[in-house]
Amino acid sequence: MKKKLLHGMIIPAIIFSSCTSGDQQAQNQTAPEVPVAIVNQADAVIYTDYPAKIEGQTDVELRTQVPGILEKIYVAEGTYVEKGTPLFQIDARPYREDYNFAEGELLAAKAGVVTTKLEVEKLTSLVQNKVVSSYQLKMAQAVYESALGKEKQAKAKAGNAKITLGFATITAPVSGYIGRLYKKTGSLLAPSDAQPLSYLSDNREVQVYFSIGEGDFVNFKEGLKGTSIAEKLKNAPAVSMMLSGGNVYPQNGSLDMVDAAFDKNTGAITLRATFPNKQGLLRSGNSSRIKLGLKQSGVVEVPQSATFEMQDKTFAFIVDQSNKVRQVALTISGSTGKTYYISKGLHQGDRLILKGMESLKDGVVVKPEMADEKVAIN
């Protein structure tokens, strides 16, 4: 009786097992095929763009140091001038007369020195012959020393008048390009004017300033050899620059400065790169973007086509051990062309779905097919 009962229990179990196996086979037959690639984490240098501002190697405001009427303008806007080139001429007549007057006072002072010196020499001989008292000689020597003082004062006054006269001709303090001319001939100028005459920019090399966050700065430092900032900057790779309109500047620059402190408001620190500009293609005030390489550990390189966006976030699909689809959120560290660099969301050995994400959702069983495409840092 027991054997018959046992035999009766085995038959439904076999039937149930056969149904389950059949369901799995049917499910596998209907599961969509999706191309996947194995994720591999590695260290990589990721290039990130940072907004930057271009400044000339030297940017100088051109202002008058003396008041007067602007008499002549020797240069045109936008022209290149060498250091010492005359740029503007202020009416120099009053300053020339002041200089002449000071020169006259200097000549008179020199004459006074000669006269008092002769008096001292005369009295010295008389004192030695005991014709006059030594008191008169001492008085003459005091007058002579006073004359020497007046000569020095007159010489300083004449020198100052000469300097002031020189200020009437405004010359280029450095070599560079002349900016816009804000004053016209006949304008009354004064040192206190709010607006300068013009400005002069030395653009043979340009200095490009940009700011990076504290985390990026740490990665930047760790990726460079050296014990000090100066040594690390010397070992820093060349940086490239993208101008407005998406054009890449044809020459690379070099990093040469890190600011002394982080900005308290933004938490960022300013770096500077210097670029050659012999052709004068760049001007002070241009906006640009610096492309800086930062070393990061444990990142994954994936094609952008293997990701999708939803509510301003980026996601991807992976296949678990049961061949079920799972959606994961990604943290993007950088991008180049059609590639994303992922720092969070994917792990070593994950099977990433490369195509067909539009028809997938969490929990769907798929048939993964290994693709030739690699998802890794090469």
C-alpha positions as semicolon CSV with decimal commas, in nm:
position;residue;x (nm);y (nm);z (nm)
1;M;0,000;0,000;0,000
2;K;0,285;0,238;0,084
3;K;0,465;0,155;-0,239
4;K;0,156;0,241;-0,443
5;L;0,115;0,572;-0,262
6;L;0,479;0,662;-0,318
7;H;0,450;0,576;-0,680
8;G;0,144;0,798;-0,706
9;M;0,333;1,092;-0,551
10;I;0,625;1,065;-0,790
11;I;0,418;1,104;-1,102
12;P;0,289;1,462;-1,026
13;A;0,642;1,567;-0,927
14;I;0,779;1,450;-1,258
15;I;0,499;1,631;-1,439
16;F;0,568;1,955;-1,241
17;S;0,942;1,929;-1,307
18;S;0,879;1,882;-1,675
19;C;0,653;2,190;-1,682
20;T;0,910;2,404;-1,505
21;S;1,186;2,295;-1,741
22;G;0,963;2,365;-2,034
23;D;0,877;2,714;-1,906
24;Q;1,248;2,798;-1,868
25;Q;1,323;2,673;-2,218
26;A;1,035;2,876;-2,356
27;Q;1,148;3,182;-2,162
28;N;1,504;3,142;-2,291
29;Q;1,374;3,107;-2,643
30;T;1,171;3,431;-2,617
31;A;1,444;3,630;-2,428
32;P;1,583;3,906;-2,652
33;E;1,946;3,891;-2,747
34;V;2,152;4,191;-2,633
35;P;2,519;4,268;-2,696
36;V;2,720;4,300;-2,373
37;A;3,079;4,373;-2,280
38;I;3,270;4,299;-1,961
39;V;3,353;4,605;-1,752
40;N;3,715;4,656;-1,653
41;Q;3,824;4,924;-1,406
42;A;4,162;5,091;-1,444
43;D;4,354;5,413;-1,378
44;A;4,329;5,676;-1,648
45;V;4,408;6,035;-1,733
46;I;4,076;6,206;-1,791
47;Y;4,067;6,539;-1,973
48;T;3,824;6,797;-1,840
49;D;3,739;7,139;-1,983
50;Y;3,749;7,447;-1,758
51;P;3,629;7,799;-1,847
52;A;3,929;8,031;-1,876
53;K;4,015;8,397;-1,930
54;I;4,302;8,520;-2,144
55;E;4,524;8,806;-2,033
56;G;4,826;8,961;-2,198
57;Q;5,167;8,902;-2,047
58;T;5,158;9,271;-1,957
59;D;4,844;9,485;-1,962
60;V;4,919;9,851;-1,892
61;E;4,688;10,151;-1,873
62;L;4,832;10,455;-2,048
63;R;4,772;10,768;-1,839
64;T;4,920;11,114;-1,817
65;Q;5,132;11,206;-1,518
66;V;5,094;11,580;-1,576
67;P;4,792;11,794;-1,668
68;G;4,775;11,960;-2,006
69;I;4,629;11,972;-2,356
70;L;4,673;11,660;-2,573
71;E;4,867;11,802;-2,865
72;K;4,959;11,498;-3,077
73;I;4,878;11,128;-3,110
74;Y;5,159;10,935;-3,277
75;V;4,999;10,588;-3,303
76;A;4,686;10,421;-3,437
77;E;4,461;10,179;-3,255
78;G;4,568;9,815;-3,273
79;T;4,925;9,880;-3,387
80;Y;5,227;9,706;-3,238
81;V;5,486;9,934;-3,078
82;E;5,825;9,875;-2,921
83;K;5,914;9,983;-2,570
84;G;6,010;10,352;-2,561
85;T;5,812;10,451;-2,872
86;P;5,647;10,799;-2,836
87;L;5,269;10,758;-2,819
88;F;5,118;11,092;-2,710
89;Q;5,242;11,449;-2,680
90;I;5,102;11,692;-2,424
91;D;5,159;12,066;-2,468
92;A;5,506;12,097;-2,314
93;R;5,552;12,477;-2,321
94;P;5,476;12,549;-1,953
95;Y;5,693;12,256;-1,842
96;R;5,977;12,364;-2,068
97;E;5,967;12,714;-1,918
98;D;5,969;12,567;-1,568
99;Y;6,276;12,368;-1,664
100;N;6,449;12,675;-1,809
101;F;6,373;12,872;-1,492
102;A;6,513;12,591;-1,278
103;E;6,825;12,575;-1,493
104;G;6,871;12,953;-1,442
105;E;6,845;12,911;-1,066
106;L;7,103;12,634;-1,082
107;L;7,347;12,858;-1,272
108;A;7,301;13,133;-1,012
109;A;7,361;12,886;-0,731
110;K;7,678;12,763;-0,896
111;A;7,799;13,122;-0,927
112;G;7,731;13,173;-0,556
113;V;7,944;12,869;-0,476
114;V;8,235;13,005;-0,681
115;T;8,211;13,351;-0,519
116;T;8,200;13,221;-0,163
117;K;8,481;12,978;-0,232
118;L;8,703;13,264;-0,353
119;E;8,621;13,458;-0,037
120;V;8,726;13,160;0,178
121;E;9,055;13,125;-0,012
122;K;9,127;13,499;0,029
123;L;9,055;13,500;0,401
124;T;9,256;13,184;0,457
125;S;9,569;13,362;0,328
126;L;9,499;13,670;0,539
127;V;9,445;13,466;0,855
128;Q;9,769;13,283;0,798
129;N;9,947;13,622;0,774
130;K;9,751;13,740;1,082
131;V;9,595;14,028;0,890
132;V;9,237;13,933;0,988
133;S;9,093;13,724;1,266
134;S;8,993;13,358;1,227
135;Y;8,635;13,457;1,306
136;Q;8,594;13,620;0,966
137;L;8,727;13,304;0,799
138;K;8,476;13,087;0,985
139;M;8,194;13,318;0,876
140;A;8,312;13,294;0,513
141;Q;8,325;12,914;0,536
142;A;7,967;12,906;0,667
143;V;7,852;13,119;0,376
144;Y;8,034;12,887;0,136
145;E;7,866;12,577;0,281
146;S;7,528;12,752;0,254
147;A;7,602;12,822;-0,113
148;L;7,680;12,452;-0,166
149;G;7,342;12,364;-0,013
150;K;7,161;12,606;-0,239
151;E;7,340;12,456;-0,539
152;K;7,215;12,109;-0,444
153;Q;6,862;12,240;-0,404
154;A;6,877;12,414;-0,740
155;K;7,016;12,100;-0,905
156;A;6,733;11,888;-0,760
157;K;6,475;12,143;-0,871
158;A;6,620;12,145;-1,223
159;G;6,623;11,764;-1,232
160;N;6,261;11,748;-1,120
161;A;6,163;12,006;-1,383
162;K;6,339;11,795;-1,647
163;I;6,150;11,485;-1,537
164;T;5,820;11,673;-1,547
165;L;5,904;11,799;-1,895
166;G;5,968;11,439;-1,999
167;F;5,622;11,341;-1,877
168;A;5,475;11,563;-2,148
169;T;5,578;11,294;-2,398
170;I;5,407;10,964;-2,313
171;T;5,610;10,666;-2,437
172;A;5,539;10,293;-2,445
173;P;5,645;10,140;-2,110
174;V;5,656;9,792;-2,271
175;S;5,632;9,646;-2,618
176;G;5,282;9,548;-2,722
177;Y;4,960;9,634;-2,901
178;I;4,783;9,967;-2,859
179;G;4,421;9,940;-2,757
180;R;4,135;10,178;-2,824
181;L;4,217;10,550;-2,807
182;Y;3,975;10,712;-2,562
183;K;4,102;11,072;-2,599
184;K;4,127;11,291;-2,905
185;T;4,367;11,570;-2,996
186;G;4,281;11,885;-2,804
187;S;4,144;11,703;-2,499
188;L;4,233;11,840;-2,158
189;L;4,411;11,568;-1,964
190;A;4,475;11,522;-1,592
191;P;4,628;11,242;-1,385
192;S;4,298;11,208;-1,199
193;D;4,098;11,124;-1,515
194;A;3,875;10,821;-1,462
195;Q;3,942;10,690;-1,813
196;P;4,294;10,626;-1,941
197;L;4,425;10,751;-2,274
198;S;4,447;10,391;-2,393
199;Y;4,603;10,066;-2,283
200;L;4,897;9,860;-2,401
201;S;4,902;9,481;-2,403
202;D;5,210;9,266;-2,452
203;N;5,054;8,965;-2,625
204;R;5,367;8,786;-2,747
205;E;5,274;8,538;-2,478
206;V;4,932;8,517;-2,315
207;Q;4,848;8,400;-1,967
208;V;4,531;8,194;-1,931
209;Y;4,366;8,175;-1,588
210;F;4,117;7,904;-1,488
211;S;3,984;7,757;-1,163
212;I;3,940;7,395;-1,052
213;G;3,770;7,244;-0,748
214;E;3,954;7,101;-0,450
215;G;3,893;6,739;-0,553
216;D;4,026;6,796;-0,904
217;F;4,324;6,982;-0,761
218;V;4,411;6,687;-0,537
219;N;4,389;6,449;-0,835
220;F;4,599;6,689;-1,039
221;K;4,875;6,703;-0,775
222;E;4,879;6,327;-0,717
223;G;4,921;6,263;-1,088
224;L;5,244;6,466;-1,113
225;K;5,597;6,385;-1,002
226;G;5,772;6,610;-0,752
227;T;5,766;6,706;-0,386
228;S;5,670;7,071;-0,428
229;I;5,419;7,259;-0,642
230;A;5,705;7,413;-0,842
231;E;5,847;7,068;-0,923
232;K;5,505;6,928;-1,010
233;L;5,436;7,216;-1,248
234;K;5,768;7,150;-1,425
235;N;5,659;6,788;-1,476
236;A;5,304;6,877;-1,580
237;P;5,209;6,779;-1,936
238;A;5,128;7,045;-2,195
239;V;4,772;7,176;-2,192
240;S;4,553;7,263;-2,487
241;M;4,303;7,544;-2,525
242;M;3,972;7,567;-2,708
243;L;3,862;7,909;-2,829
244;S;3,512;8,042;-2,879
245;G;3,343;7,864;-3,167
246;G;3,503;7,531;-3,081
247;N;3,836;7,595;-3,256
248;V;4,140;7,444;-3,088
249;Y;4,434;7,682;-3,053
250;P;4,717;7,536;-3,268
251;Q;4,988;7,558;-2,999
252;N;4,998;7,397;-2,655
253;G;5,066;7,587;-2,335
254;S;5,248;7,508;-2,012
255;L;5,121;7,532;-1,655
256;D;5,335;7,771;-1,453
257;M;5,136;7,903;-1,156
258;V;4,904;7,787;-0,880
259;D;4,734;8,051;-0,667
260;A;4,834;8,087;-0,304
261;A;4,492;7,997;-0,160
262;F;4,148;7,859;-0,241
263;D;3,864;8,100;-0,297
264;K;3,653;8,102;0,021
265;N;3,329;8,157;-0,172
266;T;3,370;7,899;-0,449
267;G;3,609;7,649;-0,291
268;A;3,817;7,655;-0,610
269;I;4,180;7,744;-0,675
270;T;4,318;7,934;-0,974
271;L;4,582;7,794;-1,207
272;R;4,765;7,969;-1,491
273;A;4,891;7,839;-1,823
274;T;5,112;8,039;-2,060
275;F;5,069;8,007;-2,437
276;P;5,292;8,145;-2,715
277;N;5,122;8,408;-2,933
278;K;5,382;8,532;-3,180
279;Q;5,122;8,566;-3,455
280;G;4,902;8,784;-3,232
281;L;4,595;8,562;-3,280
282;L;4,495;8,598;-2,915
283;R;4,396;8,916;-2,736
284;S;4,360;9,005;-2,373
285;G;4,003;8,950;-2,259
286;N;3,931;8,655;-2,491
287;S;3,730;8,374;-2,333
288;S;3,837;8,014;-2,382
289;R;3,837;7,668;-2,227
290;I;4,142;7,486;-2,095
291;K;4,162;7,108;-2,141
292;L;4,343;6,966;-1,838
293;G;4,433;6,600;-1,785
294;L;4,358;6,465;-1,435
295;K;4,465;6,118;-1,321
296;Q;4,179;5,914;-1,167
297;S;4,177;5,562;-1,025
298;G;3,921;5,290;-1,087
299;V;3,732;5,451;-1,374
300;V;3,556;5,279;-1,664
301;E;3,550;5,394;-2,024
302;V;3,211;5,334;-2,189
303;P;3,055;5,448;-2,516
304;Q;2,792;5,717;-2,469
305;S;2,558;5,508;-2,684
306;A;2,547;5,249;-2,401
307;T;2,392;5,504;-2,163
308;F;2,066;5,694;-2,144
309;E;1,944;6,000;-1,956
310;M;1,639;6,033;-1,733
311;Q;1,554;6,331;-1,512
312;D;1,898;6,489;-1,564
313;K;2,076;6,170;-1,457
314;T;2,268;5,916;-1,662
315;F;2,194;5,542;-1,642
316;A;2,299;5,213;-1,800
317;F;2,176;4,853;-1,798
318;I;2,379;4,556;-1,678
319;V;2,298;4,184;-1,682
320;D;2,318;3,992;-1,352
321;Q;2,408;3,626;-1,297
322;S;2,048;3,522;-1,369
323;N;2,057;3,707;-1,702
324;K;1,815;3,963;-1,566
325;V;1,846;4,330;-1,658
326;R;1,929;4,579;-1,383
327;Q;1,936;4,958;-1,420
328;V;2,228;5,142;-1,254
329;A;2,294;5,516;-1,205
330;L;2,630;5,642;-1,329
331;T;2,867;5,911;-1,204
332;I;3,053;6,066;-1,498
333;S;3,403;6,195;-1,431
334;G;3,469;6,325;-1,779
335;S;3,410;6,271;-2,148
336;T;3,595;6,279;-2,477
337;G;3,420;6,261;-2,811
338;K;3,163;5,979;-2,785
339;T;3,305;5,827;-2,467
340;Y;3,211;5,867;-2,099
341;Y;3,448;5,800;-1,808
342;I;3,253;5,646;-1,520
343;S;3,379;5,667;-1,162
344;K;3,072;5,519;-0,986
345;G;2,791;5,281;-1,089
346;L;2,989;5,009;-1,267
347;H;3,220;4,749;-1,114
348;Q;3,486;4,508;-1,228
349;G;3,329;4,215;-1,414
350;D;2,985;4,373;-1,473
351;R;2,821;4,283;-1,804
352;L;2,718;4,612;-1,964
353;I;2,445;4,616;-2,228
354;L;2,570;4,810;-2,528
355;K;2,256;4,845;-2,743
356;G;1,880;4,810;-2,740
357;M;1,819;4,984;-2,408
358;E;1,496;5,147;-2,530
359;S;1,305;4,814;-2,507
360;L;1,446;4,703;-2,170
361;K;1,341;4,747;-1,810
362;D;1,444;4,616;-1,469
363;G;1,391;4,241;-1,420
364;V;1,358;4,147;-1,786
365;V;1,543;3,827;-1,876
366;V;1,775;3,864;-2,175
367;K;2,014;3,650;-2,372
368;P;2,355;3,821;-2,346
369;E;2,587;3,797;-2,642
370;M;2,951;3,897;-2,593
371;A;3,048;4,182;-2,823
372;D;3,390;4,253;-2,968
373;E;3,378;4,603;-2,818
374;K;3,576;4,641;-2,496
375;V;3,454;4,847;-2,205
376;A;3,780;4,940;-2,039
377;I;4,064;5,190;-2,024
378;N;4,312;5,101;-2,292
